[in-house]
């Protein structure tokens, strides 16, 4: 009895009889035949013996009749929803049965394919079976198929790994490392010879389908790096031999005794290091060519991604040693690193890997140069900041006079005469005025000028940032000390900040033409001026607010209305003490502040006293001759403060005849009001 007769016997109806049935009869027949096909498929899954009846033929017959019924229902307009529902159920069940039968057939064929050496076909069948299993619902029969799938995949993986070990063999014999690649494998499976030879392309395809390719390529790359590339980096003169036969090729390197000048220890100059790199590139190119031509024999173009993956693995393995041993020898200092050609030998090695398709782009060598430069920059910047910190941590109480008047006085003592002084006074607005500046601030400005003058092309930005950091460090430290500074120290802090503001705009003008264009456009210190001006104003405001409060407190009864109606003894004593406080502060300001700033300070403090005195004098409406004379004598200490507005061109001159008086009303807003009250009292005398 042939297969067709057995099928007709199982189904019990011919195709002609099926077409004569009504739709409901056809649906009933399909339901019955689908159940029979399902039972047959399940039996085939559970029966592990060879030679079992393949259920795919019977399923194909049922599937053809399903298509016939589906077309007939689609053409009729009187089809009920129940019929459509029954047809959909049959279709879903039939599709599941088809997947189960195909999966079972594929899994049963794998063992046969492995027997004949068709590892590519077997691995493809396993991949297809895996996709089908993922589409099936989880039930007892799917779990049975999954067990068969696991067994078949394990058998295929074991066979592929065995063939991989035979086709790519690495041996270590004493001081000799040898790798043999066989292009075609004529092996055996279960004692039977392969009907089809296995090529390297088939092996790589099977490994990819079975998810083995990346792990094995990584192991192979690590072995090549450790036994060939790294020894050749240490000693590129090692004997390297490549031999090719008809069906195989071999690569060997012998670790014989090295010459004294053939190791990394002997690389004492950058020229020797460059020559060493050239030899390493030559030897490595042979190893990489062997990998490209023989490990991927006639399939490198088809598996370019795997070749790139292996190349990245090799480079990742050798680059740390290459970077650590060669970069510092090719560029021993930043001066050598400034030469763009110093790392060319390393760049040529990396470019050889890119040309062989083992790396996507050149990235590591430029990055190594940047990291080396950054390391130098960080160390140099740390040194510069340490120097700036030592300056700011030094004693800051000492100060000295700076500015054109001080310079003119020294020139006068050297015989330059007063004419030079007059010339400098004409340009006073263009230069820094005479005042006391702390030694600390002068050292910081000298440090800034010296640091900027050291600029060289690889570290221009380093020195610019170091100077900015030094001034930023000053701004961070000074505000914490302002609250505990005395009057002199506060005035010197003000002068220091103005001294910085004088030097910052022109700090880099002399060296700026030697900078790169992008650095010239962006590197400036002008933006620091505003913060130092604010700090100078804050230092001056704090001390003046304190002195102002002290003067107001010392004025005593002058803060009370009609305090001049009774006795004047206490008012006279309070006014003398307050004026003495103003004179003391003015003396300190005259000794340390610039002339214009000193006059402004005196005018501000004078206004505090003059405002109270003017207000109290206004309360005295009518005064006789004796009363007016008494009041004028009372305010005499205040009028004597006009001597504080004398300016000297010579900072060490004590002769008042050589001092000129500044217009008091320009700096004191209350002086004219006081003079008006004095005039009123004088008219009553």
C-alpha positions in Angstrom: 0.0 0.0 0.0 1.5 3.3 -1.1 1.5 6.6 0.9 -1.5 8.1 -1.0 -3.6 5.0 -0.3 -2.7 5.2 3.4 -3.6 8.8 3.5 -7.0 8.1 1.9 -7.6 5.4 4.4 -6.9 7.7 7.3 -9.0 10.6 6.0 -11.8 8.3 4.7 -12.8 10.8 1.9 -11.4 11.7 -1.4 -10.9 15.3 -2.7 -13.8 14.9 -5.2 -16.1 13.8 -2.4 -14.9 16.7 -0.2 -15.8 19.3 -2.9 -19.4 17.9 -3.2 -20.1 18.4 0.5 -21.8 21.4 1.9 -20.0 24.1 3.9 -21.1 22.6 7.3 -20.1 19.1 6.1 -16.7 20.4 4.9 -16.1 22.2 8.3 -17.0 18.9 10.1 -14.6 17.0 7.9 -11.8 19.5 8.5 -12.3 19.4 12.2 -12.0 15.6 12.2 -9.0 15.6 9.9 -7.3 18.3 11.9 -7.7 16.3 15.1 -6.2 13.3 13.2 -3.3 15.4 12.0 -2.7 16.8 15.5 -2.6 13.2 16.9 -0.2 12.1 14.2 2.1 15.0 14.8 2.1 14.5 18.6 2.9 10.8 18.0 5.8 11.7 15.7 7.1 14.1 18.4 7.0 11.5 21.1 8.4 8.7 18.9 12.2 9.0 18.7 12.7 6.1 16.4 13.9 6.6 12.9 11.7 5.8 9.9 8.5 7.1 11.4 5.8 8.3 9.1 6.2 12.0 8.3 2.9 13.9 9.2 3.7 16.8 6.8 2.1 15.1 3.8 -1.2 14.5 5.7 -1.1 18.1 7.1 -0.5 19.4 3.5 -3.7 17.7 2.4 -5.7 19.1 5.3 -4.3 22.5 4.6 -5.3 22.4 0.9 -8.9 21.5 1.8 -8.9 24.3 4.4 -8.0 26.8 1.6 -10.8 25.4 -0.5 -13.4 25.8 2.2 -12.0 29.3 3.1 -12.4 30.4 -0.6 -15.9 29.0 -0.8 -17.0 30.8 2.4 -15.5 34.1 1.1 -17.5 33.8 -2.1 -20.9 33.2 -0.5 -22.9 36.1 0.9 -25.1 33.9 3.2 -22.3 32.6 5.4 -23.1 32.6 9.1 -20.9 33.9 11.8 -20.8 30.5 13.4 -19.2 29.0 10.2 -16.6 31.8 10.1 -15.8 31.2 13.8 -15.4 27.4 13.1 -13.1 28.1 10.1 -10.9 30.5 12.1 -10.5 27.9 14.9 -9.5 25.3 12.4 -7.0 27.7 10.8 -5.3 28.6 14.1 -5.1 25.0 15.1 -3.8 24.0 11.7 -1.1 26.6 11.7 0.1 25.4 15.1 0.2 21.8 13.8 2.2 22.9 10.8 4.8 24.7 13.0 5.1 21.7 15.3 5.5 19.3 12.4 8.1 21.4 10.7 10.0 22.0 13.9 10.0 18.2 14.6 11.2 17.5 11.1 14.0 20.0 11.3 15.2 18.7 14.6 15.1 15.0 13.3 17.1 16.0 10.3 19.9 17.7 12.3 21.5 14.5 13.4 21.6 13.3 9.8 23.1 16.6 8.7 25.8 16.4 11.3 26.6 12.9 10.1 27.3 14.2 6.6 29.2 17.2 7.8 26.5 19.8 6.8 27.2 21.9 9.9 26.0 25.1 8.1 22.6 23.5 7.2 22.3 22.0 10.7 23.0 25.3 12.4 20.5 27.1 10.1 17.9 24.4 10.9 18.5 24.9 14.7 18.0 28.7 14.2 14.8 28.2 12.3 13.5 25.7 14.9 14.2 28.2 17.7 12.1 30.9 15.9 9.2 28.4 15.5 9.3 27.4 19.1 9.1 31.0 20.2 5.8 31.3 18.2 4.2 28.3 19.8 2.2 28.4 23.0 3.7 26.7 26.1 2.1 23.3 26.5 3.3 19.7 27.1 4.1 19.1 23.4 6.0 22.3 23.0 8.1 21.4 26.0 8.8 18.0 24.4 10.0 19.8 21.2 12.1 22.1 23.4 13.9 19.1 24.9 14.7 17.9 21.4 15.8 21.4 20.4 18.2 21.6 23.4 19.6 18.2 22.6 20.1 19.0 18.9 21.6 22.4 19.7 24.0 20.9 22.2 25.1 18.2 19.7 25.6 20.9 17.0 27.6 23.1 19.3 29.8 20.3 20.4 30.5 19.3 16.8 31.2 22.9 15.7 33.6 23.4 18.6 35.4 20.2 17.7 35.7 21.2 14.1 36.9 24.7 15.2 39.6 23.1 17.4 40.8 21.0 14.4 40.7 23.8 11.8 42.4 26.5 14.0 45.0 24.9 16.2 47.4 26.9 18.5 50.3 25.1 20.1 53.0 26.3 22.5 56.2 24.2 22.2 58.8 25.6 24.5 59.9 29.0 23.1 57.9 28.5 19.9 54.3 29.6 19.3 52.6 28.1 16.3 49.1 28.5 14.8 47.9 26.2 12.1 44.7 27.1 10.0 43.2 24.3 7.9 41.0 25.6 5.1 39.0 22.4 4.5 38.1 19.8 7.2 37.5 16.2 6.1 36.5 14.8 9.5 34.3 12.0 10.9 31.2 12.0 13.0 30.2 8.8 15.0 32.9 7.0 13.1 31.5 7.8 9.7 33.4 10.2 7.3 31.9 13.4 6.2 30.1 13.4 2.8 30.7 17.1 2.5 33.9 18.9 3.4 33.7 21.7 6.0 35.2 25.0 4.9 36.1 28.0 7.1 33.2 29.9 5.7 30.8 27.1 6.7 32.4 27.0 10.2 32.0 30.7 10.8 28.4 30.7 9.5 27.6 27.8 11.8 29.2 29.5 14.8 27.3 32.6 14.1 24.0 30.7 13.9 24.8 28.9 17.2 25.9 32.1 19.0 29.4 30.8 19.4 31.3 33.1 17.1 32.1 36.1 19.3 33.3 34.0 22.3 35.6 31.9 20.2 36.9 34.9 18.2 37.6 36.7 21.5 39.6 33.6 22.8 41.5 33.4 19.5 42.3 37.2 19.6 43.6 37.0 23.2 45.8 34.0 22.2 47.2 35.9 19.1 47.8 39.0 21.2 49.5 37.2 24.1 51.6 34.8 22.0 52.4 36.9 18.9 51.7 40.6 19.1 53.0 41.4 22.6 56.2 39.4 22.3 56.9 41.1 19.0 56.3 44.5 20.7 58.9 43.6 23.3 61.3 42.3 20.7 60.4 42.8 17.0 63.5 41.0 15.8 62.0 37.6 16.9 61.9 35.1 13.9 58.4 35.2 12.4 57.5 32.6 9.8 54.4 32.2 7.6 54.0 29.1 5.4 51.1 28.1 3.2 50.2 24.7 1.8 47.3 23.6 -0.4 44.8 23.2 2.4 46.5 24.9 5.4 48.7 27.7 6.5 50.8 28.2 9.6 52.2 31.1 11.6 55.0 30.7 14.1 57.2 33.0 16.2 60.3 31.8 18.1 61.3 33.5 21.3 65.1 33.0 20.9 67.7 34.9 22.8 67.3 38.6 22.2 70.1 41.1 21.4 71.0 43.8 23.8 69.6 46.5 21.6 66.4 44.6 20.7 64.2 45.2 23.7 62.2 48.1 25.2 64.9 48.6 27.9 67.4 49.7 25.3 65.1 52.5 24.0 66.9 55.5 25.5 66.1 58.1 22.8 63.0 59.0 20.8 64.9 58.1 17.6 65.5 54.6 18.8 61.8 54.4 19.9 60.7 55.5 16.4 62.9 52.8 14.8 61.5 50.2 17.2 57.9 51.2 16.2 58.7 50.8 12.5 60.0 47.2 13.2 56.9 46.4 15.3 54.6 47.7 12.5 56.3 45.5 10.0 56.0 42.4 12.1 52.5 43.1 13.3 51.4 43.7 9.7 52.4 40.1 8.9 50.4 38.8 11.8 47.3 40.9 10.9 47.7 39.8 7.2 47.7 36.2 8.3 44.5 36.7 10.3 42.8 38.5 7.3 43.9 36.0 4.6 43.9 32.7 6.4 41.8 32.8 9.6 39.0 34.3 7.4 40.1 32.3 4.3 38.0 33.5 1.3 35.3 34.9 3.6 36.8 38.1 5.0 34.5 40.2 2.8 31.4 38.3 3.9 32.3 38.6 7.6 33.7 42.1 7.7 31.9 42.8 11.0 33.5 39.7 12.7 36.9 40.8 11.3 36.4 44.3 12.8 35.2 42.8 16.1 38.4 40.6 16.3 40.6 43.6 15.4 39.1 45.7 18.1 39.7 42.9 20.6 43.3 42.6 19.5 43.8 46.3 19.7 42.2 46.5 23.1 44.6 43.8 24.3 47.8 45.4 23.0 47.1 49.2 23.2 47.6 49.6 27.0 51.1 48.1 26.7 51.8 50.0 23.5 50.6 53.3 25.1 52.5 52.7 28.4 55.8 51.7 26.8 56.0 53.8 23.6 54.2 57.1 24.1 56.5 58.2 26.9 59.6 57.3 24.9 58.5 59.0 21.7 57.4 62.1 23.7 59.5 62.3 26.9 58.4 65.9 27.6 55.9 68.5 26.6 58.4 70.1 24.3 58.7 66.9 22.3 54.9 66.5 22.4 54.5 70.0 20.8 56.0 68.5 17.7 53.1 67.0 15.8 55.4 64.4 14.2 56.6 62.8 17.4 53.8 60.2 17.6 53.8 59.5 13.9 55.3 56.0 14.3 52.4 55.0 16.6 49.9 56.6 14.2 51.3 54.6 11.4 50.8 51.4 13.4 47.2 52.3 14.1 46.6 53.3 10.5 47.8 49.8 9.4 45.1 48.2 11.5 42.5 50.5 10.0 43.7 49.7 6.4 43.4 45.9 7.2 39.8 46.4 8.3 40.5 45.6 11.9 39.7 49.1 13.3 37.0 51.5 12.2 39.0 54.7 12.7 42.2 56.2 14.1 41.4 57.3 17.7 43.8 56.0 20.3 47.0 57.7 19.3 45.6 61.3 19.2 43.8 60.5 22.5 47.0 59.3 24.0 48.7 62.6 23.0 45.9 64.6 24.5 46.0 62.6 27.7 49.8 63.0 28.0 49.5 66.8 27.4 46.6 67.0 29.9 48.7 65.2 32.5 51.5 67.6 31.9 49.1 70.6 32.0 47.5 69.3 35.2 50.9 68.9 36.9 52.1 72.3 35.7 48.9 73.9 36.7 49.1 72.4 40.2 52.7 73.8 40.5 51.5 77.2 39.5 48.6 77.2 41.9 50.9 76.0 44.7 53.1 79.0 43.9 50.1 81.4 44.0 48.9 79.8 47.2 52.3 80.3 48.9 52.2 84.0 47.9 48.6 84.4 49.3 49.6 82.6 52.5 52.6 84.8 53.1 52.7 87.7 55.5 50.4 90.5 54.1 51.0 93.3 56.7 54.0 94.8 54.9 53.5 97.3 52.1 55.3 99.9 50.1 54.6 102.9 48.0 54.0 102.4 44.3 52.9 104.8 41.5 54.2 107.7 39.5 54.7 110.1 42.5 56.9 107.6 44.3 58.9 107.0 41.1 59.2 110.7 40.5 60.6 111.3 44.0 63.2 108.6 43.5 64.1 110.1 40.2 64.5 113.5 41.7 66.9 112.1 44.3 68.9 110.7 41.4 69.0 114.1 39.7 66.2 114.0 37.2 64.7 117.3 38.6 61.2 118.6 39.0 60.6 118.7 35.2 60.3 114.9 35.1 57.8 115.1 37.9 55.6 117.6 36.1 55.7 115.4 33.0 54.5 112.4 35.0 51.8 114.4 36.6 50.4 115.3 33.2 49.9 111.6 32.5 48.6 110.7 36.0 45.3 109.6 34.7 47.0 107.1 32.4 49.1 105.4 35.1 48.6 104.0 38.6 48.4 106.8 41.3 50.8 106.9 44.2 49.5 104.7 47.1 50.5 101.9 49.4 50.2 98.4 48.0 50.9 95.2 49.9 54.0 93.2 49.1 51.6 90.2 48.6 49.7 92.0 45.9 52.9 93.0 44.1 54.2 89.5 44.3 50.9 88.2 42.8 51.2 90.7 39.9 54.8 89.7 39.3 53.7 86.0 39.3 51.0 86.8 36.7 53.5 88.6 34.4 56.1 85.8 34.7 53.5 83.1 34.1 52.1 84.8 31.1 55.6 85.3 29.7 56.2 81.5 29.8 53.5 80.8 27.3 54.3 78.3 24.6 52.0 76.8 22.0 51.0 73.5 23.8 50.4 75.3 27.1 49.2 78.8 26.3 45.7 78.1 27.8 47.3 76.5 30.8 49.2 79.7 31.8 46.1 81.8 31.1 44.0 79.7 33.4 46.7 79.5 36.0 46.7 83.3 36.2 43.0 83.5 36.4 42.9 80.9 39.1 45.5 82.9 41.2 43.3 86.0 41.1 40.2 83.9 41.8 41.9 82.5 44.8 42.7 86.0 46.1 39.0 87.0 45.7 38.0 83.9 47.7 40.3 84.6 50.6 40.0 88.3 51.1 36.3 88.6 51.9 36.7 86.3 54.9 39.3 88.7 56.4 37.6 92.0 55.7 35.5 91.9 58.9 38.6 91.7 61.1 40.8 94.2 59.3 41.8 97.5 60.8 41.7 100.8 59.0 45.2 100.6 57.5 44.7 97.0 56.3 41.3 97.8 54.8 42.8 100.7 52.9 45.6 98.5 51.6 43.1 95.8 50.5 41.4 98.6 48.5 44.6 99.6 46.9 45.5 96.0 46.1 42.3 95.5 44.2 42.8 98.8 42.3 46.4 97.7 41.6 45.0 94.5 40.1 42.5 96.5 38.0 45.3 98.6 36.7 47.4 95.6 35.5 44.7 93.1 34.4 43.7 94.9 31.1 47.2 95.0 29.7 48.5 91.8 31.4 49.0 89.7 28.2 49.4 92.4 25.5 53.1 91.7 25.0 52.7 88.0 24.4 49.3 87.9 22.9 50.6 88.1 19.3 52.4 84.8 19.8 49.2 83.0 20.8 47.0 81.0 18.4 44.2 83.0 16.9 41.4 81.2 18.8 43.3 81.9 22.1 43.8 85.6 21.2 40.0 86.0 20.7 38.9 84.4 23.9 41.7 84.8 26.5 41.3 88.1 28.3 41.4 89.3 31.9 39.1 92.4 31.4 36.1 90.4 32.8 37.9 90.3 36.2 37.9 94.1 36.6 34.3 94.3 37.8 34.7 91.8 40.6 37.9 93.5 41.9 36.3 97.0 41.8 33.4 95.6 43.8 35.8 94.1 46.3 37.7 97.4 46.6 34.5 99.3 47.2 33.4 96.8 49.8 36.7 97.0 51.7 36.5 100.9 51.7 32.9 100.9 52.7 33.3 98.6 55.6 36.0 100.7 57.3 34.3 104.0 56.5 31.0 102.8 57.9 32.8 101.8 61.1 34.6 105.1 61.5 31.3 107.0 60.7 29.5 105.2 63.5 32.4 105.9 65.9 32.4 109.7 64.9 28.6 109.9 65.4 28.9 108.2 68.8 31.8 110.6 69.9 29.7 113.6 68.9 27.7 113.0 72.0 25.3 115.9 72.8 25.5 117.1 69.3 23.0 114.4 68.4 20.4 116.0 70.7 18.3 119.0 69.7 18.9 122.4 71.3 22.1 121.1 72.9 23.7 124.6 72.5 21.1 126.4 74.6 22.9 125.7 77.9 26.6 125.1 78.7 29.0 124.5 75.8 31.7 122.6 77.7 30.5 119.1 77.0 29.7 120.0 73.3 33.2 121.4 72.9 34.8 118.3 74.4 32.7 115.9 72.2 33.4 117.9 69.0 37.2 117.9 69.7 37.2 114.1 70.2 35.1 113.5 67.0 37.4 115.8 65.0 40.4 114.0 66.3 38.9 110.7 65.2 38.4 112.2 61.7 41.9 113.6 61.6 43.4 110.3 62.7 41.6 108.4 59.9 42.5 111.1 57.4 46.2 110.8 58.4 46.1 107.0 57.7 44.3 107.6 54.4 46.8 110.3 53.4 49.7 107.9 54.1 48.3 105.0 52.1 45.4 105.9 49.8 45.7 107.6 46.4 45.3 111.4 46.6 41.8 111.5 45.1 40.5 108.6 47.2 42.1 110.2 50.3 40.2 113.5 49.7 37.0 111.6 49.1 37.4 109.8 52.4 38.1 113.0 54.3 35.1 114.7 52.7 32.8 111.8 53.6 33.9 111.9 57.3 33.9 115.7 57.4 30.3 115.6 56.2 29.3 113.5 59.2 30.5 116.1 61.7 29.6 119.1 59.6 26.0 117.9 59.1 25.4 117.6 62.9 27.1 121.0 63.6 25.2 122.8 60.9 21.9 121.3 62.2 22.6 122.5 65.8 23.7 126.0 64.6 20.5 126.3 62.7 18.6 125.9 65.9 20.3 129.0 67.4 17.9 131.6 65.9 19.3 134.9 67.4 22.8 135.3 68.8 24.4 138.3 70.2 28.0 139.3 69.9 29.3 137.3 72.8 27.1 134.3 72.0 28.2 134.3 68.3 31.9 134.6 69.3 31.5 131.6 71.7 29.8 129.5 69.1 32.6 130.3 66.6 35.2 129.3 69.1 33.2 126.2 69.8 33.4 125.0 66.2 37.0 125.9 65.7 38.2 122.2 65.8 35.9 121.5 62.9 37.2 124.4 60.8 40.7 123.3 61.5 40.0 120.1 59.5 40.4 122.1 56.3 44.1 121.4 56.7 43.3 117.8 55.8 42.6 118.9 52.2 46.2 119.9 51.5 47.9 117.8 48.7 51.6 117.3 48.3 53.4 116.5 45.1 56.3 115.1 47.1 55.0 112.1 49.3 57.8 112.7 51.9 57.5 116.5 52.1 56.4 117.9 55.5 56.6 121.5 54.4 53.0 122.9 54.1 54.2 125.7 51.9 54.8 123.1 49.2 51.3 121.7 49.6 48.3 123.0 47.7 44.8 123.1 49.0 42.1 121.1 47.2 38.6 122.6 46.8 36.8 121.4 50.0 33.3 121.8 48.6 34.2 119.4 45.8 34.6 116.6 48.3 32.3 117.7 51.1 28.6 118.4 50.4 28.0 119.9 53.9 30.9 122.4 53.8 29.0 125.2 52.1 26.0 124.8 54.5 28.5 125.1 57.4 30.0 128.3 55.9 26.5 129.8 55.5 25.9 129.3 59.3 29.3 130.8 60.1 28.5 133.8 57.9 25.2 134.2 59.8 26.9 134.1 63.2 29.6 136.5 62.0 27.0 139.0 61.0 25.6 139.0 64.5 28.9 140.0 66.0 
